[in-house]
Structures are given as C-alpha cells and as structure tokens.
C-alpha cells in the first residue's frame, strides 16, 4: 500500500511464509533456496533490487590502473570476476599465469573456472565467507604482492580497504562496474512479505530510491555481509537474519536457522 509516497509493509502472522530474495532467481531448480522452500513450505520471490552497468574500457583508462602490473587480484563477487575479465578483453590485457586470486568464498573462487584453467592457477578463498577469513588468507601470502581490488564504482567494502591500508599492503582499487537501483514497485506492491533479504548496501538504497518514505511494520529483514548489515541498521530497519556467521555461512543457512526457530516457537 502506497500513500503519499510512503510504503508500509507488514505481515499478518509472525511465522514466515513469503520471502523476498533481492537477487535474480537461481537458474537451477536444484538451488538450496528451493530445498529450503520445500522443507518449510514457504513461498520464495526473487527480484534483483539493483542492476550492474559495466564501465567501458575508455572510461576505465581514466583511472590509470595498469592491470598487468598487479600480482594478485581480490574478488568479492562473481560480478567482479565477470567485469574484470571483460575489461581485460576490451583492453587486450593478458593476465600472467602466476597471478594469484583471492576470493571471498569458495563459490566465487570456483566461478573463475569460467575464465581460467583453475587447477593450474593460484586461487585462495576464505574459510567461511567472512572478511576476516579472507584477511587470514591474504595475510599468509601478502609479502611482495601488488593487489588489485576489483569493485563497484559506488560500492566498495570499506572494511577490506581499511584492512589493506592498516596492514601496509600495496594495492589499488579498480572500478570496473557500477550499481544502479532497479524498479521494484511491481514486486513490492504485488505481495506482503514476511521476510526481505538484502545482499548489498545498494539493495537497501534501492528500496528507499523507490519508496523514499518507506515504513516497516512486521516484516523481518535479513542481510548478507557486514556492509549490508550496516546499511540495514543505518536505515533504521531491525536486522534479525544475518549472514555470514559461524553457523550460517550463507543466506540459505541463515534462513534455515530462522525458519526453524519460527517453527519451534509455534
């Protein structure tokens, strides 16, 4: 319901039945999201709250980033990998075989197989998907490395940047794409959701770009990543579902725990 530009969203019951995932629908029916839906008999809705725009090579050159001069690359998402290799192709940059790749999760690391001979490259990833686990891995290999942190022009992980500075790592940020808000009014107006899960600070921003006077009632909020959690809290939204965590490395596992607790509370 929208009145005077405000959106108020609430759920009639406390137990979660409709869950909005602010990402594209998984391509495979074997996604753990769908196993979760069957397990708890909940409805899942998928709609990306943001969309990405690649920064063309002609604009990237203005950053004066010499991609070939770096010995290691940091990736926090599959999108970063896509745009890194797209930019390299557009600029006709060849990546050395001994380049090291540091990824936030194993899933992101495995995505590199789309672009490189994975088994013949030096690929590292954090143990549990947290920034801390990524830092632990980088810390073991940081000597004599020059890091390129591939990130969005308007969405960098400040915790990663600050850690690299504090630990005196030689690094540079490479802005190869940017995030823009998506139109979410159709999906938000069509249903009342018990849970909304965010995955980026830009996703939270998109909500308020679409509904500047958004008001929350009984809907529960989930967030993946420390920066997303911070954006949720700064927006004044109560954060109840958080990942990654020691017992919940993914949003699916965090939702599993939450839905289980809801079931036990009945």
C-alpha positions as protocol buffer text, in pm:
chain_id: "A"
residue {
  index: 1
  type: UNK
  ca { x: 0 y: 0 z: 0 }
}
residue {
  index: 2
  type: UNK
  ca { x: 140 y: 336 z: -103 }
}
residue {
  index: 3
  type: UNK
  ca { x: 14 y: 663 z: 37 }
}
residue {
  index: 4
  type: UNK
  ca { x: 178 y: 1000 z: -16 }
}
residue {
  index: 5
  type: UNK
  ca { x: 489 y: 828 z: -142 }
}
residue {
  index: 6
  type: UNK
  ca { x: 522 y: 608 z: 165 }
}
residue {
  index: 7
  type: UNK
  ca { x: 531 y: 230 z: 162 }
}
residue {
  index: 8
  type: UNK
  ca { x: 428 y: 42 z: 473 }
}
residue {
  index: 9
  type: UNK
  ca { x: 495 y: -329 z: 467 }
}
residue {
  index: 10
  type: UNK
  ca { x: 371 y: -577 z: 721 }
}
residue {
  index: 11
  type: UNK
  ca { x: 290 y: -944 z: 770 }
}
residue {
  index: 12
  type: UNK
  ca { x: -32 y: -1072 z: 920 }
}
residue {
  index: 13
  type: UNK
  ca { x: 138 y: -1354 z: 1109 }
}
residue {
  index: 14
  type: UNK
  ca { x: 474 y: -1393 z: 1278 }
}
residue {
  index: 15
  type: UNK
  ca { x: 568 y: -1720 z: 1104 }
}
residue {
  index: 16
  type: UNK
  ca { x: 745 y: -1658 z: 774 }
}
residue {
  index: 17
  type: UNK
  ca { x: 551 y: -1766 z: 466 }
}
residue {
  index: 18
  type: UNK
  ca { x: 654 y: -1525 z: 190 }
}
residue {
  index: 19
  type: UNK
  ca { x: 1022 y: -1449 z: 147 }
}
residue {
  index: 20
  type: UNK
  ca { x: 1158 y: -1192 z: -96 }
}
residue {
  index: 21
  type: UNK
  ca { x: 1515 y: -1255 z: -212 }
}
residue {
  index: 22
  type: UNK
  ca { x: 1651 y: -934 z: -365 }
}
residue {
  index: 23
  type: UNK
  ca { x: 1855 y: -1122 z: -623 }
}
residue {
  index: 24
  type: UNK
  ca { x: 1777 y: -1291 z: -958 }
}
residue {
  index: 25
  type: UNK
  ca { x: 1604 y: -1627 z: -946 }
}
residue {
  index: 26
  type: UNK
  ca { x: 1857 y: -1915 z: -948 }
}
residue {
  index: 27
  type: UNK
  ca { x: 1893 y: -2081 z: -1286 }
}
residue {
  index: 28
  type: UNK
  ca { x: 1894 y: -2432 z: -1144 }
}
residue {
  index: 29
  type: UNK
  ca { x: 1593 y: -2594 z: -978 }
}
residue {
  index: 30
  type: UNK
  ca { x: 1845 y: -2771 z: -755 }
}
residue {
  index: 31
  type: UNK
  ca { x: 1929 y: -2445 z: -580 }
}
residue {
  index: 32
  type: UNK
  ca { x: 1932 y: -2481 z: -199 }
}
residue {
  index: 33
  type: UNK
  ca { x: 1677 y: -2199 z: -192 }
}
residue {
  index: 34
  type: UNK
  ca { x: 1416 y: -2431 z: -340 }
}
residue {
  index: 35
  type: UNK
  ca { x: 1509 y: -2710 z: -99 }
}
residue {
  index: 36
  type: UNK
  ca { x: 1451 y: -2459 z: 180 }
}
residue {
  index: 37
  type: UNK
  ca { x: 1110 y: -2370 z: 38 }
}
residue {
  index: 38
  type: UNK
  ca { x: 1006 y: -2737 z: 30 }
}
residue {
  index: 39
  type: UNK
  ca { x: 1140 y: -2800 z: 379 }
}
residue {
  index: 40
  type: UNK
  ca { x: 939 y: -2521 z: 540 }
}
residue {
  index: 41
  type: UNK
  ca { x: 655 y: -2486 z: 288 }
}
residue {
  index: 42
  type: UNK
  ca { x: 729 y: -2119 z: 221 }
}
residue {
  index: 43
  type: UNK
  ca { x: 689 y: -1912 z: -95 }
}
residue {
  index: 44
  type: UNK
  ca { x: 1003 y: -1757 z: -241 }
}
residue {
  index: 45
  type: UNK
  ca { x: 1002 y: -1450 z: -462 }
}
residue {
  index: 46
  type: UNK
  ca { x: 1312 y: -1331 z: -647 }
}
residue {
  index: 47
  type: UNK
  ca { x: 1367 y: -983 z: -782 }
}
residue {
  index: 48
  type: UNK
  ca { x: 1703 y: -801 z: -810 }
}
residue {
  index: 49
  type: UNK
  ca { x: 1690 y: -464 z: -636 }
}
residue {
  index: 50
  type: UNK
  ca { x: 1997 y: -343 z: -826 }
}
residue {
  index: 51
  type: UNK
  ca { x: 2142 y: -384 z: -1170 }
}
residue {
  index: 52
  type: UNK
  ca { x: 2500 y: -351 z: -1282 }
}
residue {
  index: 53
  type: UNK
  ca { x: 2645 y: -137 z: -1555 }
}
residue {
  index: 54
  type: UNK
  ca { x: 2990 y: -217 z: -1683 }
}
residue {
  index: 55
  type: UNK
  ca { x: 3235 y: 73 z: -1701 }
}
residue {
  index: 56
  type: UNK
  ca { x: 3365 y: 83 z: -2061 }
}
residue {
  index: 57
  type: UNK
  ca { x: 3737 y: 42 z: -2117 }
}
residue {
  index: 58
  type: UNK
  ca { x: 3766 y: 400 z: -2243 }
}
residue {
  index: 59
  type: UNK
  ca { x: 3640 y: 526 z: -1905 }
}
residue {
  index: 60
  type: UNK
  ca { x: 3837 y: 270 z: -1705 }
}
residue {
  index: 61
  type: UNK
  ca { x: 4159 y: 401 z: -1862 }
}
residue {
  index: 62
  type: UNK
  ca { x: 4099 y: 734 z: -1687 }
}
residue {
  index: 63
  type: UNK
  ca { x: 4164 y: 559 z: -1355 }
}
residue {
  index: 64
  type: UNK
  ca { x: 4524 y: 496 z: -1466 }
}
residue {
  index: 65
  type: UNK
  ca { x: 4519 y: 137 z: -1341 }
}
residue {
  index: 66
  type: UNK
  ca { x: 4780 y: -85 z: -1505 }
}
residue {
  index: 67
  type: UNK
  ca { x: 4609 y: -424 z: -1471 }
}
residue {
  index: 68
  type: UNK
  ca { x: 4911 y: -622 z: -1592 }
}
residue {
  index: 69
  type: UNK
  ca { x: 5132 y: -478 z: -1317 }
}
residue {
  index: 70
  type: UNK
  ca { x: 4942 y: -647 z: -1034 }
}
residue {
  index: 71
  type: UNK
  ca { x: 5044 y: -985 z: -899 }
}
residue {
  index: 72
  type: UNK
  ca { x: 4720 y: -1059 z: -713 }
}
residue {
  index: 73
  type: UNK
  ca { x: 4350 y: -980 z: -759 }
}
residue {
  index: 74
  type: UNK
  ca { x: 4080 y: -965 z: -490 }
}
residue {
  index: 75
  type: UNK
  ca { x: 3725 y: -1071 z: -581 }
}
residue {
  index: 76
  type: UNK
  ca { x: 3423 y: -1043 z: -351 }
}
residue {
  index: 77
  type: UNK
  ca { x: 3160 y: -1149 z: -606 }
}
residue {
  index: 78
  type: UNK
  ca { x: 3104 y: -1325 z: -936 }
}
residue {
  index: 79
  type: UNK
  ca { x: 3009 y: -990 z: -1085 }
}
residue {
  index: 80
  type: UNK
  ca { x: 3356 y: -860 z: -1006 }
}
residue {
  index: 81
  type: UNK
  ca { x: 3507 y: -1159 z: -1189 }
}
residue {
  index: 82
  type: UNK
  ca { x: 3284 y: -1106 z: -1493 }
}
residue {
  index: 83
  type: UNK
  ca { x: 3376 y: -739 z: -1524 }
}
residue {
  index: 84
  type: UNK
  ca { x: 3745 y: -797 z: -1456 }
}
residue {
  index: 85
  type: UNK
  ca { x: 3782 y: -1037 z: -1749 }
}
residue {
  index: 86
  type: UNK
  ca { x: 3552 y: -825 z: -1966 }
}
residue {
  index: 87
  type: UNK
  ca { x: 3773 y: -523 z: -1903 }
}
residue {
  index: 88
  type: UNK
  ca { x: 4088 y: -723 z: -1972 }
}
residue {
  index: 89
  type: UNK
  ca { x: 3941 y: -841 z: -2302 }
}
residue {
  index: 90
  type: UNK
  ca { x: 3834 y: -491 z: -2405 }
}
residue {
  index: 91
  type: UNK
  ca { x: 4178 y: -352 z: -2321 }
}
residue {
  index: 92
  type: UNK
  ca { x: 4358 y: -654 z: -2468 }
}
residue {
  index: 93
  type: UNK
  ca { x: 4538 y: -719 z: -2140 }
}
residue {
  index: 94
  type: UNK
  ca { x: 4694 y: -1063 z: -2090 }
}
residue {
  index: 95
  type: UNK
  ca { x: 4692 y: -1194 z: -1734 }
}
residue {
  index: 96
  type: UNK
  ca { x: 5005 y: -1374 z: -1621 }
}
residue {
  index: 97
  type: UNK
  ca { x: 4968 y: -1739 z: -1527 }
}
residue {
  index: 98
  type: UNK
  ca { x: 5129 y: -1684 z: -1187 }
}
residue {
  index: 99
  type: UNK
  ca { x: 4872 y: -1420 z: -1087 }
}
residue {
  index: 100
  type: UNK
  ca { x: 4713 y: -1500 z: -751 }
}
residue {
  index: 101
  type: UNK
  ca { x: 4338 y: -1475 z: -699 }
}
residue {
  index: 102
  type: UNK
  ca { x: 4189 y: -1413 z: -354 }
}
residue {
  index: 103
  type: UNK
  ca { x: 3814 y: -1474 z: -328 }
}
residue {
  index: 104
  type: UNK
  ca { x: 3561 y: -1413 z: -52 }
}
residue {
  index: 105
  type: UNK
  ca { x: 3409 y: -1764 z: -78 }
}
residue {
  index: 106
  type: UNK
  ca { x: 3479 y: -2098 z: -243 }
}
residue {
  index: 107
  type: UNK
  ca { x: 3175 y: -2047 z: -468 }
}
residue {
  index: 108
  type: UNK
  ca { x: 3323 y: -1723 z: -601 }
}
residue {
  index: 109
  type: UNK
  ca { x: 3661 y: -1893 z: -644 }
}
residue {
  index: 110
  type: UNK
  ca { x: 3510 y: -2180 z: -842 }
}
residue {
  index: 111
  type: UNK
  ca { x: 3344 y: -1930 z: -1073 }
}
residue {
  index: 112
  type: UNK
  ca { x: 3693 y: -1848 z: -1200 }
}
residue {
  index: 113
  type: UNK
  ca { x: 3679 y: -2177 z: -1392 }
}
residue {
  index: 114
  type: UNK
  ca { x: 3472 y: -1991 z: -1650 }
}
residue {
  index: 115
  type: UNK
  ca { x: 3780 y: -1785 z: -1739 }
}
residue {
  index: 116
  type: UNK
  ca { x: 4098 y: -1969 z: -1632 }
}
residue {
  index: 117
  type: UNK
  ca { x: 4244 y: -2318 z: -1601 }
}
residue {
  index: 118
  type: UNK
  ca { x: 4155 y: -2336 z: -1233 }
}
residue {
  index: 119
  type: UNK
  ca { x: 4381 y: -2622 z: -1128 }
}
residue {
  index: 120
  type: UNK
  ca { x: 4689 y: -2457 z: -1277 }
}
residue {
  index: 121
  type: UNK
  ca { x: 4636 y: -2122 z: -1105 }
}
residue {
  index: 122
  type: UNK
  ca { x: 4693 y: -1995 z: -753 }
}
residue {
  index: 123
  type: UNK
  ca { x: 4344 y: -1946 z: -616 }
}
residue {
  index: 124
  type: UNK
  ca { x: 4268 y: -1880 z: -249 }
}
residue {
  index: 125
  type: UNK
  ca { x: 3943 y: -1821 z: -62 }
}
residue {
  index: 126
  type: UNK
  ca { x: 3817 y: -1758 z: 289 }
}
residue {
  index: 127
  type: UNK
  ca { x: 3702 y: -2048 z: 505 }
}
residue {
  index: 128
  type: UNK
  ca { x: 3358 y: -1918 z: 599 }
}
residue {
  index: 129
  type: UNK
  ca { x: 3272 y: -1629 z: 368 }
}
residue {
  index: 130
  type: UNK
  ca { x: 3358 y: -1355 z: 616 }
}
residue {
  index: 131
  type: UNK
  ca { x: 3600 y: -1071 z: 555 }
}
residue {
  index: 132
  type: UNK
  ca { x: 3810 y: -1197 z: 846 }
}
residue {
  index: 133
  type: UNK
  ca { x: 3864 y: -1535 z: 682 }
}
residue {
  index: 134
  type: UNK
  ca { x: 3960 y: -1357 z: 357 }
}
residue {
  index: 135
  type: UNK
  ca { x: 4207 y: -1141 z: 551 }
}
residue {
  index: 136
  type: UNK
  ca { x: 4359 y: -1452 z: 712 }
}
residue {
  index: 137
  type: UNK
  ca { x: 4428 y: -1598 z: 368 }
}
residue {
  index: 138
  type: UNK
  ca { x: 4566 y: -1274 z: 223 }
}
residue {
  index: 139
  type: UNK
  ca { x: 4786 y: -1227 z: 530 }
}
residue {
  index: 140
  type: UNK
  ca { x: 4963 y: -1555 z: 459 }
}
residue {
  index: 141
  type: UNK
  ca { x: 5055 y: -1451 z: 105 }
}
residue {
  index: 142
  type: UNK
  ca { x: 5077 y: -1071 z: 112 }
}
residue {
  index: 143
  type: UNK
  ca { x: 5457 y: -1038 z: 103 }
}
residue {
  index: 144
  type: UNK
  ca { x: 5584 y: -884 z: -222 }
}
residue {
  index: 145
  type: UNK
  ca { x: 5234 y: -881 z: -374 }
}
residue {
  index: 146
  type: UNK
  ca { x: 5060 y: -593 z: -551 }
}
residue {
  index: 147
  type: UNK
  ca { x: 4684 y: -631 z: -506 }
}
residue {
  index: 148
  type: UNK
  ca { x: 4411 y: -512 z: -739 }
}
residue {
  index: 149
  type: UNK
  ca { x: 4078 y: -494 z: -556 }
}
residue {
  index: 150
  type: UNK
  ca { x: 3808 y: -518 z: -824 }
}
residue {
  index: 151
  type: UNK
  ca { x: 3493 y: -344 z: -706 }
}
residue {
  index: 152
  type: UNK
  ca { x: 3196 y: -129 z: -796 }
}
residue {
  index: 153
  type: UNK
  ca { x: 3245 y: 242 z: -852 }
}
residue {
  index: 154
  type: UNK
  ca { x: 2985 y: 319 z: -587 }
}
residue {
  index: 155
  type: UNK
  ca { x: 3001 y: 13 z: -364 }
}
residue {
  index: 156
  type: UNK
  ca { x: 3334 y: -74 z: -211 }
}
residue {
  index: 157
  type: UNK
  ca { x: 3380 y: -280 z: 103 }
}
residue {
  index: 158
  type: UNK
  ca { x: 3541 y: -27 z: 337 }
}
residue {
  index: 159
  type: UNK
  ca { x: 3644 y: -299 z: 580 }
}
residue {
  index: 160
  type: UNK
  ca { x: 3858 y: -458 z: 308 }
}
residue {
  index: 161
  type: UNK
  ca { x: 4007 y: -124 z: 204 }
}
residue {
  index: 162
  type: UNK
  ca { x: 4090 y: -29 z: 564 }
}
residue {
  index: 163
  type: UNK
  ca { x: 4247 y: -369 z: 632 }
}
residue {
  index: 164
  type: UNK
  ca { x: 4470 y: -343 z: 326 }
}
residue {
  index: 165
  type: UNK
  ca { x: 4580 y: 4 z: 438 }
}
residue {
  index: 166
  type: UNK
  ca { x: 4635 y: -95 z: 801 }
}
residue {
  index: 167
  type: UNK
  ca { x: 4839 y: -399 z: 703 }
}
residue {
  index: 168
  type: UNK
  ca { x: 5050 y: -193 z: 464 }
}
residue {
  index: 169
  type: UNK
  ca { x: 4953 y: -391 z: 156 }
}
residue {
  index: 170
  type: UNK
  ca { x: 5039 y: -242 z: -179 }
}
residue {
  index: 171
  type: UNK
  ca { x: 4703 y: -218 z: -352 }
}
residue {
  index: 172
  type: UNK
  ca { x: 4479 y: -20 z: -579 }
}
residue {
  index: 173
  type: UNK
  ca { x: 4105 y: -29 z: -639 }
}
residue {
  index: 174
  type: UNK
  ca { x: 3985 y: -96 z: -990 }
}
residue {
  index: 175
  type: UNK
  ca { x: 3633 y: 32 z: -1056 }
}
residue {
  index: 176
  type: UNK
  ca { x: 3506 y: -184 z: -1342 }
}
residue {
  index: 177
  type: UNK
  ca { x: 3129 y: -160 z: -1291 }
}
residue {
  index: 178
  type: UNK
  ca { x: 2870 y: 43 z: -1105 }
}
residue {
  index: 179
  type: UNK
  ca { x: 2540 y: -41 z: -937 }
}
residue {
  index: 180
  type: UNK
  ca { x: 2215 y: 140 z: -1010 }
}
residue {
  index: 181
  type: UNK
  ca { x: 1876 y: 100 z: -845 }
}
residue {
  index: 182
  type: UNK
  ca { x: 1622 y: -123 z: -1013 }
}
residue {
  index: 183
  type: UNK
  ca { x: 1247 y: -63 z: -1036 }
}
residue {
  index: 184
  type: UNK
  ca { x: 1098 y: -273 z: -755 }
}
residue {
  index: 185
  type: UNK
  ca { x: 749 y: -124 z: -726 }
}
residue {
  index: 186
  type: UNK
  ca { x: 577 y: -407 z: -913 }
}
residue {
  index: 187
  type: UNK
  ca { x: 715 y: -679 z: -690 }
}
residue {
  index: 188
  type: UNK
  ca { x: 677 y: -477 z: -370 }
}
residue {
  index: 189
  type: UNK
  ca { x: 318 y: -375 z: -442 }
}
residue {
  index: 190
  type: UNK
  ca { x: 205 y: -721 z: -550 }
}
residue {
  index: 191
  type: UNK
  ca { x: 269 y: -905 z: -221 }
}
residue {
  index: 192
  type: UNK
  ca { x: 311 y: -859 z: 150 }
}
residue {
  index: 193
  type: UNK
  ca { x: 636 y: -1024 z: 256 }
}
residue {
  index: 194
  type: UNK
  ca { x: 722 y: -1180 z: 589 }
}
residue {
  index: 195
  type: UNK
  ca { x: 1095 y: -1163 z: 515 }
}
residue {
  index: 196
  type: UNK
  ca { x: 1307 y: -949 z: 283 }
}
residue {
  index: 197
  type: UNK
  ca { x: 1672 y: -1046 z: 233 }
}
residue {
  index: 198
  type: UNK
  ca { x: 1929 y: -791 z: 118 }
}
residue {
  index: 199
  type: UNK
  ca { x: 2273 y: -870 z: -21 }
}
residue {
  index: 200
  type: UNK
  ca { x: 2431 y: -531 z: -84 }
}
residue {
  index: 201
  type: UNK
  ca { x: 2408 y: -179 z: 62 }
}
residue {
  index: 202
  type: UNK
  ca { x: 2291 y: -70 z: -282 }
}
residue {
  index: 203
  type: UNK
  ca { x: 1994 y: -303 z: -249 }
}
residue {
  index: 204
  type: UNK
  ca { x: 1888 y: -121 z: 66 }
}
residue {
  index: 205
  type: UNK
  ca { x: 1940 y: 212 z: -111 }
}
residue {
  index: 206
  type: UNK
  ca { x: 1723 y: 91 z: -399 }
}
residue {
  index: 207
  type: UNK
  ca { x: 1436 y: 28 z: -159 }
}
residue {
  index: 208
  type: UNK
  ca { x: 1443 y: 390 z: -49 }
}
residue {
  index: 209
  type: UNK
  ca { x: 1502 y: 519 z: -401 }
}
residue {
  index: 210
  type: UNK
  ca { x: 1173 y: 351 z: -493 }
}
residue {
  index: 211
  type: UNK
  ca { x: 998 y: 440 z: -167 }
}
residue {
  index: 212
  type: UNK
  ca { x: 1160 y: 748 z: -5 }
}
residue {
  index: 213
  type: UNK
  ca { x: 920 y: 728 z: 292 }
}
residue {
  index: 214
  type: UNK
  ca { x: 931 y: 352 z: 336 }
}
residue {
  index: 215
  type: UNK
  ca { x: 798 y: 232 z: 669 }
}
residue {
  index: 216
  type: UNK
  ca { x: 838 y: -118 z: 808 }
}
residue {
  index: 217
  type: UNK
  ca { x: 582 y: -289 z: 1029 }
}
residue {
  index: 218
  type: UNK
  ca { x: 611 y: -664 z: 1090 }
}
residue {
  index: 219
  type: UNK
  ca { x: 837 y: -771 z: 805 }
}
residue {
  index: 220
  type: UNK
  ca { x: 1164 y: -934 z: 911 }
}
residue {
  index: 221
  type: UNK
  ca { x: 1489 y: -827 z: 750 }
}
residue {
  index: 222
  type: UNK
  ca { x: 1790 y: -1037 z: 651 }
}
residue {
  index: 223
  type: UNK
  ca { x: 2131 y: -913 z: 536 }
}
residue {
  index: 224
  type: UNK
  ca { x: 2431 y: -1082 z: 382 }
}
residue {
  index: 225
  type: UNK
  ca { x: 2768 y: -921 z: 458 }
}
residue {
  index: 226
  type: UNK
  ca { x: 2882 y: -671 z: 717 }
}
residue {
  index: 227
  type: UNK
  ca { x: 2838 y: -368 z: 491 }
}
residue {
  index: 228
  type: UNK
  ca { x: 2483 y: -472 z: 403 }
}
residue {
  index: 229
  type: UNK
  ca { x: 2404 y: -525 z: 771 }
}
residue {
  index: 230
  type: UNK
  ca { x: 2538 y: -178 z: 846 }
}
residue {
  index: 231
  type: UNK
  ca { x: 2324 y: -26 z: 569 }
}
residue {
  index: 232
  type: UNK
  ca { x: 2013 y: -201 z: 705 }
}
residue {
  index: 233
  type: UNK
  ca { x: 2079 y: -73 z: 1057 }
}
residue {
  index: 234
  type: UNK
  ca { x: 2161 y: 280 z: 939 }
}
residue {
  index: 235
  type: UNK
  ca { x: 1827 y: 282 z: 756 }
}
residue {
  index: 236
  type: UNK
  ca { x: 1660 y: 214 z: 1090 }
}
residue {
  index: 237
  type: UNK
  ca { x: 1545 y: -136 z: 993 }
}
residue {
  index: 238
  type: UNK
  ca { x: 1561 y: -414 z: 1255 }
}
residue {
  index: 239
  type: UNK
  ca { x: 1808 y: -681 z: 1146 }
}
residue {
  index: 240
  type: UNK
  ca { x: 1705 y: -1031 z: 1252 }
}
residue {
  index: 241
  type: UNK
  ca { x: 1868 y: -1261 z: 996 }
}
residue {
  index: 242
  type: UNK
  ca { x: 2241 y: -1215 z: 939 }
}
residue {
  index: 243
  type: UNK
  ca { x: 2497 y: -1399 z: 727 }
}
residue {
  index: 244
  type: UNK
  ca { x: 2768 y: -1500 z: 701 }
}
residue {
  index: 245
  type: UNK
  ca { x: 2808 y: -1621 z: 1057 }
}
residue {
  index: 246
  type: UNK
  ca { x: 2998 y: -1914 z: 1211 }
}
residue {
  index: 247
  type: UNK
  ca { x: 2690 y: -2139 z: 1193 }
}
residue {
  index: 248
  type: UNK
  ca { x: 2539 y: -1969 z: 890 }
}
residue {
  index: 249
  type: UNK
  ca { x: 2790 y: -1910 z: 610 }
}
residue {
  index: 250
  type: UNK
  ca { x: 2518 y: -1843 z: 353 }
}
residue {
  index: 251
  type: UNK
  ca { x: 2183 y: -1668 z: 342 }
}
residue {
  index: 252
  type: UNK
  ca { x: 2015 y: -2005 z: 288 }
}
residue {
  index: 253
  type: UNK
  ca { x: 2163 y: -2145 z: 608 }
}
residue {
  index: 254
  type: UNK
  ca { x: 2072 y: -1826 z: 798 }
}
residue {
  index: 255
  type: UNK
  ca { x: 1714 y: -1853 z: 672 }
}
residue {
  index: 256
  type: UNK
  ca { x: 1712 y: -2222 z: 765 }
}
residue {
  index: 257
  type: UNK
  ca { x: 1802 y: -2135 z: 1124 }
}
residue {
  index: 258
  type: UNK
  ca { x: 1548 y: -1856 z: 1137 }
}
residue {
  index: 259
  type: UNK
  ca { x: 1263 y: -2062 z: 994 }
}
residue {
  index: 260
  type: UNK
  ca { x: 1349 y: -2348 z: 1225 }
}
residue {
  index: 261
  type: UNK
  ca { x: 1325 y: -2118 z: 1527 }
}
residue {
  index: 262
  type: UNK
  ca { x: 992 y: -1984 z: 1400 }
}
residue {
  index: 263
  type: UNK
  ca { x: 863 y: -2341 z: 1366 }
}
residue {
  index: 264
  type: UNK
  ca { x: 973 y: -2433 z: 1718 }
}
residue {
  index: 265
  type: UNK
  ca { x: 811 y: -2117 z: 1855 }
}
residue {
  index: 266
  type: UNK
  ca { x: 467 y: -2218 z: 1730 }
}
